[in-house]
Amino acid sequence: MRSMKEFFASIGFLITGIAFLRESYRIRILKFGTLLPGDVFPKIFSVALICLSILWLAVSFTKMLKEIKQERKVTNIDLKALLRVITYIVCSIVYVILMDYFGFILATIFLSMVTYLLLKPDFRKIDLFFSAAYSVATTFGIWYVFEKVLKLVLPAGRLF
């Protein structure tokens, strides 16, 4: 049953990687003050996500086949896990749209919070605080590395 969850999760991450790679080709390449074009890192990370998702998909598929052969019965799909994968895909699409309006920082905080909460098996009110703290710290860490250290320009939004 766990391999079924991993199988659907790997499909979700594969779709996310493909969507990110597709969107990374829309990034404008600016040539001022940078060592690398602005689309290099999104392309590298999305290709890495696609490769790792394919590997995860293959491993989970073989595990799932072994479980099916051992059980010799049809297993039900875990709807909660499937709902989490679909929610993550929808939030990733919303992330791309939000980045256009609110820029990198606010959109990434949103996606990071959603991801943190989706990965928690049981939800408590204190998890909102931890997800917010984690999201803000991670987003500003990424912003600092890319914007200040590597001198790359991250997306700015129309509204913020």
N, C-alpha and C positions, 0 to 999 in steps of 0.2 A: 504494500500500500504506500509506503514511503517513496518507493521508486516512481510511482505514478505522480506524486506531488513534485518530485524532482524533475520528471519528464515535462510536466506542464510549466514549471518554473523556468526550465532551460529554453523552452519555446518562447516564453515571454521575454527573457533576456535576449534571445536571438532576434526577435522582432524589434526590440528596443535598440539593439546595436545597429541593425539595418536602417532604422529610422534616423538614428543619430548620424550614421555615415552619409545618408542621403542629404540630411540637413547641413552637414559640414561642408558640402560642396557649394552651398549658398553663401558661405562666409566670405565677405569682401577681404581681399588681400591688400593690406596697407604696407608700404615699404619705408616708413619713417621710424628710425630709432630701434628697430628690432633686428635680432640676428636671424630669426626664423619667421616665415609667414604665419599669420594668425590661424590658419586652418590646419597646421601640422599636427598639433596636439589633439584636437578633436578627432582627426582622421586616425591617428595612431591608437587612441583609446577606443574608438568605435570598432576598428579592425580587431584589436585585442579582445574586446567584448564579444565580437562575432566568433572569433576563433575559440575562445574559452566556452562560449555557449554551445558551439557545435560539438566540442569535446564532451561537455557535460551532457548534451543530448544523447550522444552515442553511448556513454557510460550508463546513463539512467535507462536508456532503451534496452540495453542488454540485461541490466538488473531486472527490469520489468518483465522481460521475456522469461528469465529464470524463475521469477516469482509465479508467473502465470503457469509455467510448466509444472512447478511444484504443487500449486494449489489445484490446478485442473478445474477451476471454476471462474466464472466471470466476476470481476471485482467492480464495485461501484466507484464512480469518480467522486473524490472528495470535493464537494461543492464549495466549501470554505476556502480551500487552497486555490481552486479555479477562480473564485471571486477575487482573491488577493492578486492573482496574476493579471486578471482583466483590469482591476483597479489600478495596478501599477502601469499598465500599458496606457490607460486613459490619462493618468496623471503625467506620464511622460509626454504625451501629446499636448496636454495643457501646459506643461513646462515650456515646450517650444513656443507656444503661443504667448505665454506670459513673458518670456524672455524678450520678445519683440516689443512689448509695452512697458515692462518694468525693469528690464536689464538683467544682467547676470546675477547680481547679489540677491535681490528679492525672490527671483524665480528659483534660484538654487536653494535658498532657505526653504521655500515651499516644498520642492521635490525631496530634499533631504529629510524634512520632517515626516512627510508621507512615507518615505522608504523606511525610516526608523520605526514608525508605528506599524507598518505592514509586517515588518520582520519580528515584531514582538508577538509571542504566542498568546499571551494574555494581557489585556489592556487595563491599566489602572490610571487614575487621574494624575499621579505623580509622573507618569510617562510623558505627559504633555510638556512638563517642565524640562525633563531630561532630553526630550526630542528637540525642544527649542534651543537649549544650551548646546547640544551636539551640533545642530544644524548651523547655528550662528558661528560657532568656533570652527567648524569644518569649512564653511563657506568663506569666512574671512582668511583662514589659512590658505585655501586655494587661491583666493584673490591676491593675497600678498605674494605668494610664490610666482604666480603668472604675471601679475601686473607690475610688481616692484622689482623682483629679482630677475625674471626673464624678460622684462620690458615688453610684454605682449599686451595688446589692447583687447580687453574683454568686451562683450556686447553691452552697449548702453541702450536703455529703453527709450521709447518715445515720451513716456510720461514721467519717468524717474531716471 
